[in-house]
Amino acid sequence: MKKILFDLKKEYYFNSLYPLYAALKEDTDYQLWIRVGKDQRRFLGLFLISSRSRIEDDLRKKGFSVTEKRTGFDAIVCGDALKDPGKYDDVPRFHLDHGVGIKTLRIRNIVKQKKTRYHVFLEGRYWYDYIKSLGYGASADFHVTGLPKLDPLFLPGNYNNTAFIQKLGLDPEKQTVLFAPSYKPSCIDHIGEGILELIPRYNLVVKLHPYSWGGKYAPHSQHKIYQQLAEKHRELFLVPEKEYDVYPYLYLADTLISDTSSVINEFLALGKHGIIYQLSHSKLKHSDGMDILSIDPAEWLAGAFPHVSSSDQLKAAVELALEPTISMKKKLREHRDYFFTGLDGKASQRVKECIDSILKIKE
């Protein structure tokens, strides 16, 4: 029996790891454990408070085996490059990225760990080609399998929009717009209250990034503005802080507004047209000079997703996204086919088969 450690650095990474966890759990050749990171949030603007104990308790209540150990396992599954990789055994490391967007942090964190090698699973050809273009093709073992994280969107019966609309108290006669900005770089400071221009014509759902609530990586102002707006406007539904799973809302939404968040590509995977708030690309650099984004936002999903640069353009963009032209539909299919492979709900099985082979299961 092979012992596998799922390294859960952040609670919201759970969605990227669980589909593979579930696939491995069905195989008696595997014994699975979860190790939780600190997942800190800032309190009173000064103190960093760990969420580890609370997350561990939640997982135990749901029947998961939780451990503090980093060693004694045959392999590690992670949603990002490991923190302090030298503290883990030198065993196969399976990397399932927690986002499928265009932020380069996913590859930057891997190549920075020159003494640590990963098996990296990619959602499609785009990222494989981009990594090669940077000269990083030999920095890890890359597998274009599709990502398990996306599987729930393509398995029947996971989501019931009619019941969900009723649960949220939305108007079933209106189309739903999902506003799901990133935390950094973010369009929140640019759009602010301008998002209210979409009500009362549409149901408006605001889903913030988990970091927009925590105060460590983004200011608390990112959530306070929409908490205040939700209190004043019943047509605006703010997804509660503890709900980190955006997928039910992506599945429900008729269109999406975001900026640099991976939810844009996840919406693309669903075959729906979203709206990109176009932030300046030239200023978006990591401290080492590497671009934060793999593509200029002006070119990202060009021809398929309307682009805006101010809140007063949102109404027209929403109308266009909800009634796309034939040309937009064609471009969406082209982008979708390049960014993704195997949108069939079976990526977990393909990744499992790869892991089986590497760990020599059932040979």
C-alpha positions as CSV (number, residue, x, y, z in Angstrom):
1,M,0.0,0.0,0.0
2,K,1.3,3.4,-1.0
3,K,1.0,6.3,1.5
4,I,0.2,9.6,-0.1
5,L,0.4,13.0,1.6
6,F,-1.9,15.8,0.3
7,D,-0.2,19.0,1.2
8,L,-3.0,21.6,1.8
9,K,-1.1,24.9,2.0
10,K,-4.2,27.0,1.8
11,E,-7.8,25.9,2.6
12,Y,-9.1,27.1,-0.8
13,Y,-6.6,24.7,-2.5
14,F,-8.9,21.9,-1.4
15,N,-11.0,22.1,-4.5
16,S,-8.0,21.6,-6.7
17,L,-6.9,18.5,-4.7
18,Y,-10.1,16.8,-3.8
19,P,-11.1,15.3,-7.2
20,L,-7.8,13.4,-7.3
21,Y,-8.1,12.5,-3.6
22,A,-11.5,11.0,-4.3
23,A,-10.2,9.0,-7.3
24,L,-7.3,7.6,-5.2
25,K,-9.5,6.9,-2.2
26,E,-11.4,4.3,-4.3
27,D,-8.2,2.3,-4.8
28,T,-7.2,0.1,-1.9
29,D,-3.6,0.4,-3.0
30,Y,-3.5,3.8,-1.5
31,Q,-3.6,5.3,2.0
32,L,-4.3,9.0,2.1
33,W,-3.4,11.8,4.5
34,I,-3.8,15.5,4.6
35,R,-1.3,18.0,6.0
36,V,-2.6,21.6,6.6
37,G,-0.6,24.8,6.3
38,K,-1.0,27.8,8.6
39,D,-3.3,29.7,6.1
40,Q,-2.9,32.9,8.1
41,R,-5.2,36.0,8.2
42,R,-4.4,39.4,9.6
43,F,-6.1,40.6,12.8
44,L,-6.4,44.3,13.7
45,G,-4.0,45.1,10.9
46,L,-1.0,43.8,12.9
47,F,-1.3,40.2,14.0
48,L,-1.2,37.1,11.8
49,I,-3.5,34.4,13.1
50,S,-3.2,30.8,11.9
51,S,-6.3,28.9,10.6
52,R,-4.7,25.5,10.8
53,S,-6.4,24.1,13.9
54,R,-9.9,25.1,12.6
55,I,-9.2,23.6,9.1
56,E,-7.9,20.4,10.7
57,D,-11.0,20.1,12.9
58,D,-13.2,20.6,9.9
59,L,-11.4,18.0,7.9
60,R,-11.5,15.4,10.7
61,K,-15.3,16.0,11.2
62,K,-15.7,15.1,7.5
63,G,-13.7,11.9,7.9
64,F,-10.3,12.8,6.5
65,S,-7.1,11.6,8.0
66,V,-5.0,14.6,9.1
67,T,-1.4,14.6,10.0
68,E,1.4,17.1,11.0
69,K,4.1,14.8,9.5
70,R,5.9,15.6,6.3
71,T,7.9,12.4,6.0
72,G,7.2,8.7,5.8
73,F,5.1,9.0,2.6
74,D,5.6,7.5,-0.8
75,A,4.5,10.6,-2.7
76,I,3.2,14.1,-2.1
77,V,0.3,15.9,-3.9
78,C,0.3,19.7,-3.7
79,G,-1.7,22.6,-5.0
80,D,1.4,24.8,-5.3
81,A,5.1,24.4,-4.9
82,L,5.9,23.1,-1.4
83,K,7.0,25.5,1.3
84,D,10.3,24.3,2.8
85,P,10.6,21.3,0.3
86,G,13.8,20.1,2.1
87,K,11.6,19.1,5.1
88,Y,9.9,16.5,3.0
89,D,11.2,13.1,1.9
90,D,12.8,12.9,-1.6
91,V,9.7,11.2,-3.1
92,P,7.6,11.9,-6.2
93,R,5.9,15.2,-6.0
94,F,2.6,15.7,-7.9
95,H,1.7,19.3,-8.6
96,L,-1.9,20.2,-9.3
97,D,-2.1,23.9,-9.6
98,H,-5.0,25.6,-7.7
99,G,-5.7,28.0,-10.6
100,V,-6.0,27.7,-14.4
101,G,-5.5,31.3,-15.3
102,I,-2.6,33.3,-16.8
103,K,-0.6,34.2,-13.7
104,T,3.0,33.1,-14.0
105,L,3.4,32.4,-10.2
106,R,2.5,28.7,-10.9
107,I,5.7,28.2,-12.9
108,R,7.8,30.8,-11.1
109,N,7.4,29.0,-7.7
110,I,8.5,25.7,-9.4
111,V,11.6,26.9,-11.1
112,K,12.8,28.8,-8.0
113,Q,13.1,25.4,-6.2
114,K,16.1,24.2,-8.3
115,K,16.8,21.2,-6.0
116,T,13.2,20.0,-6.1
117,R,11.5,18.3,-9.0
118,Y,7.8,18.0,-9.6
119,H,5.5,16.1,-11.9
120,V,3.3,19.0,-13.0
121,F,-0.2,18.4,-14.5
122,L,-1.4,21.0,-17.0
123,E,-4.9,21.8,-18.2
124,G,-4.0,22.1,-21.8
125,R,-1.5,23.0,-24.5
126,Y,-1.3,26.7,-23.8
127,W,0.6,26.4,-20.6
128,Y,2.9,23.7,-22.0
129,D,3.8,26.0,-24.9
130,Y,4.3,29.0,-22.7
131,I,6.6,27.1,-20.2
132,K,8.7,25.9,-23.1
133,S,8.9,29.5,-24.5
134,L,10.5,30.6,-21.3
135,G,13.1,27.9,-21.5
136,Y,11.7,26.0,-18.5
137,G,10.7,22.8,-20.3
138,A,13.3,20.8,-18.4
139,S,12.5,22.3,-15.0
140,A,9.9,19.6,-14.2
141,D,8.1,16.7,-15.7
142,F,5.0,18.2,-17.4
143,H,1.9,16.2,-18.2
144,V,-0.9,17.6,-20.4
145,T,-3.8,15.7,-18.9
146,G,-6.3,18.3,-17.9
147,L,-6.7,19.3,-14.3
148,P,-8.8,17.3,-11.8
149,K,-10.0,20.6,-10.3
150,L,-12.2,21.1,-13.4
151,D,-13.9,17.7,-13.3
152,P,-16.9,18.7,-11.1
153,L,-18.0,21.1,-13.8
154,F,-18.3,18.3,-16.3
155,L,-19.9,15.6,-14.2
156,P,-23.7,15.5,-14.4
157,G,-25.7,16.1,-11.2
158,N,-23.1,18.2,-9.3
159,Y,-25.0,21.5,-9.6
160,N,-28.7,22.4,-9.7
161,N,-29.2,25.9,-10.8
162,T,-32.9,26.1,-10.1
163,A,-32.5,25.0,-6.5
164,F,-29.4,27.3,-6.1
165,I,-31.3,30.3,-7.4
166,Q,-34.0,29.6,-4.8
167,K,-31.4,29.1,-2.1
168,L,-29.7,32.5,-2.8
169,G,-33.0,34.3,-3.1
170,L,-32.3,35.5,-6.7
171,D,-35.0,36.4,-9.2
172,P,-35.4,33.3,-11.5
173,E,-36.7,35.6,-14.3
174,K,-33.4,37.6,-14.5
175,Q,-30.1,36.6,-15.9
176,T,-27.2,36.4,-13.4
177,V,-23.9,38.3,-13.5
178,L,-21.1,37.1,-11.4
179,F,-18.4,39.6,-10.3
180,A,-15.4,37.6,-9.2
181,P,-12.3,39.8,-9.1
182,S,-8.8,38.8,-8.1
183,Y,-7.1,40.2,-5.0
184,K,-3.9,41.3,-6.7
185,P,-3.8,42.8,-9.3
186,S,-7.4,43.6,-8.9
187,C,-10.1,45.7,-10.6
188,I,-11.9,46.4,-7.3
189,D,-10.3,49.8,-6.8
190,H,-11.3,50.7,-10.4
191,I,-14.9,49.4,-10.4
192,G,-15.9,49.9,-6.8
193,E,-19.5,50.9,-6.5
194,G,-19.7,51.0,-10.3
195,I,-20.8,47.4,-10.3
196,L,-24.2,48.7,-9.1
197,E,-25.0,49.9,-12.6
198,L,-26.0,46.3,-13.4
199,I,-28.9,46.2,-10.9
200,P,-31.8,45.9,-10.9
201,R,-31.7,44.6,-14.5
202,Y,-29.6,41.5,-13.5
203,N,-29.1,39.3,-10.5
204,L,-25.7,40.4,-9.3
205,V,-23.5,38.0,-7.3
206,V,-20.1,39.1,-5.9
207,K,-17.6,36.4,-5.1
208,L,-14.4,37.7,-3.7
209,H,-11.0,35.9,-3.6
210,P,-10.3,34.3,-0.2
211,Y,-7.3,36.7,0.2
212,S,-9.7,39.7,-0.2
213,W,-11.1,38.7,3.2
214,G,-7.9,37.8,5.1
215,G,-6.1,41.1,5.2
216,K,-2.7,39.5,4.8
217,Y,-2.2,39.7,1.0
218,A,-4.9,42.4,0.3
219,P,-6.5,45.1,2.4
220,H,-9.7,44.5,4.3
221,S,-11.2,47.3,2.2
222,Q,-11.7,44.8,-0.6
223,H,-14.4,43.0,1.3
224,K,-15.8,45.9,3.4
225,I,-17.0,47.9,0.3
226,Y,-19.1,45.0,-0.9
227,Q,-20.4,44.1,2.6
228,Q,-21.7,47.7,2.8
229,L,-23.2,47.6,-0.7
230,A,-24.9,44.2,0.0
231,E,-26.5,45.6,3.1
232,K,-28.0,48.5,1.1
233,H,-29.0,46.7,-2.0
234,R,-30.9,43.4,-1.8
235,E,-30.3,42.7,-5.5
236,L,-26.6,42.2,-4.7
237,F,-25.7,38.9,-3.2
238,L,-22.3,38.7,-1.6
239,V,-21.0,35.2,-1.2
240,P,-20.0,34.6,2.4
241,E,-16.4,34.5,3.4
242,K,-16.4,30.9,4.4
243,E,-17.6,29.8,0.9
244,Y,-14.4,29.5,-1.0
245,D,-15.8,27.3,-3.7
246,V,-16.6,29.5,-6.7
247,Y,-17.7,26.6,-9.0
248,P,-21.5,26.6,-8.1
249,Y,-21.5,30.3,-8.9
250,L,-19.6,29.9,-12.2
251,Y,-22.0,27.1,-13.2
252,L,-25.0,29.4,-12.4
253,A,-23.8,32.6,-13.9
254,D,-24.9,33.7,-17.4
255,T,-21.8,35.9,-17.6
256,L,-18.8,36.8,-15.5
257,I,-16.8,40.0,-14.8
258,S,-13.2,39.6,-13.6
259,D,-9.7,40.9,-14.1
260,T,-6.6,38.6,-13.8
261,S,-8.4,35.8,-11.9
262,S,-8.3,32.2,-13.1
263,V,-12.1,32.2,-12.9
264,I,-12.0,33.7,-16.4
265,N,-10.4,30.6,-17.9
266,E,-12.7,28.4,-15.8
267,F,-15.6,30.3,-17.3
268,L,-14.1,29.7,-20.7
269,A,-13.9,26.0,-20.0
270,L,-17.7,26.1,-19.5
271,G,-18.1,27.5,-23.0
272,K,-19.6,30.8,-21.7
273,H,-18.6,34.4,-22.6
274,G,-17.3,36.5,-19.8
275,I,-15.9,40.1,-19.5
276,I,-12.3,41.0,-18.8
277,Y,-11.5,44.2,-16.9
278,Q,-8.3,45.1,-18.6
279,L,-5.6,46.2,-16.2
280,S,-2.3,47.8,-17.4
281,H,0.1,45.0,-18.3
282,S,3.3,47.0,-18.4
283,K,3.4,47.5,-14.6
284,L,2.7,44.0,-13.6
285,K,6.1,42.5,-12.7
286,H,7.4,40.2,-10.0
287,S,10.3,41.5,-7.9
288,D,12.8,39.6,-10.2
289,G,11.4,41.3,-13.3
290,M,9.3,38.3,-14.5
291,D,5.9,39.2,-15.9
292,I,3.1,38.5,-13.5
293,L,0.8,37.5,-16.4
294,S,1.7,35.2,-19.2
295,I,-0.2,37.2,-21.7
296,D,-1.1,40.9,-22.2
297,P,-4.7,41.3,-21.0
298,A,-5.5,43.0,-24.2
299,E,-4.8,39.8,-26.1
300,W,-6.3,37.4,-23.5
301,L,-9.3,35.7,-25.1
302,A,-9.5,38.4,-27.7
303,G,-12.5,38.2,-29.9
304,A,-14.4,36.0,-27.5
305,F,-14.6,37.9,-24.2
306,P,-15.4,41.7,-24.3
307,H,-12.7,43.8,-22.7
308,V,-13.5,47.0,-20.6
309,S,-11.3,49.5,-18.9
310,S,-13.9,51.5,-16.9
311,S,-17.1,50.7,-15.0
312,D,-19.2,52.8,-17.3
313,Q,-18.5,50.2,-20.1
314,L,-19.9,47.3,-18.1
315,K,-23.5,47.5,-19.2
316,A,-22.7,47.3,-22.9
317,A,-20.1,44.5,-22.3
318,V,-22.6,42.5,-20.3
319,E,-25.2,42.8,-23.1
320,L,-22.6,41.7,-25.7
321,A,-21.4,38.7,-23.6
322,L,-25.0,37.6,-23.1
323,E,-25.8,37.9,-26.9
324,P,-22.4,37.0,-28.5
325,T,-21.9,37.2,-32.2
326,I,-21.2,34.2,-34.4
327,S,-17.6,35.4,-34.6
328,M,-17.3,35.6,-30.8
329,K,-18.6,32.0,-30.5
330,K,-16.0,30.8,-33.1
331,K,-13.2,32.5,-31.2
332,L,-14.4,31.1,-27.9
333,R,-14.1,27.6,-29.3
334,E,-10.6,28.3,-30.6
335,H,-9.4,29.7,-27.3
336,R,-11.1,26.9,-25.3
337,D,-9.4,24.2,-27.5
338,Y,-6.0,25.7,-27.0
339,F,-6.2,26.4,-23.2
340,F,-7.8,23.1,-22.3
341,T,-7.7,19.4,-23.1
342,G,-10.1,16.7,-22.0
343,L,-13.0,18.7,-20.6
344,D,-14.8,15.5,-19.8
345,G,-14.8,15.0,-16.1
346,K,-12.1,12.4,-16.4
347,A,-8.9,14.3,-15.7
348,S,-8.7,12.8,-12.2
349,Q,-8.5,9.3,-13.7
350,R,-5.8,10.4,-16.2
351,V,-3.7,11.9,-13.5
352,K,-4.3,8.8,-11.3
353,E,-3.1,6.6,-14.1
354,C,0.0,8.6,-14.4
355,I,0.6,8.4,-10.7
356,D,0.0,4.6,-10.8
357,S,2.7,4.3,-13.4
358,I,5.2,6.5,-11.6
359,L,4.7,4.6,-8.3
360,K,4.5,1.3,-10.2
361,I,1.0,0.4,-8.9
362,K,-0.4,-2.9,-10.3
363,E,2.5,-3.6,-12.6
